[in-house]
């Protein structure tokens, strides 16, 4: 196999996909923080400002975005736990199982949250 074929094969591995998703979800979660702080600051601006923000948050599109946020958070947690296990236990044959557990857990958490929101 050539170098580029090996690189392509490695990038299709579940562990590499988990690595990328962990980094991307971390970036997206950090991008969400200013909006979260804005929401919290509305409480300091008075009851009317907070109520206006909460009314906006009742929009179905916002609720769907919250589901995505919860899925990203659980995916980030699951992939982060996988990395911590990898550092503590070393490379094991069950790496793919750990990736599947992280992905599956994120889907379950997102589905439960979706059912609670709508």
Secondary structure, 3 states (H helix, E strand, C coil): CCHHHHHHHHHCCHHHHHHHHHHHHHHHHHHHHHHHHHHHHHHHCCHHHHHHHHHHHCCHHHHHHHHHHHHHHHHHHHHHHHHHHHHHHCCCCCHHHHHHHHHHHHHHHHHHHHHHHC
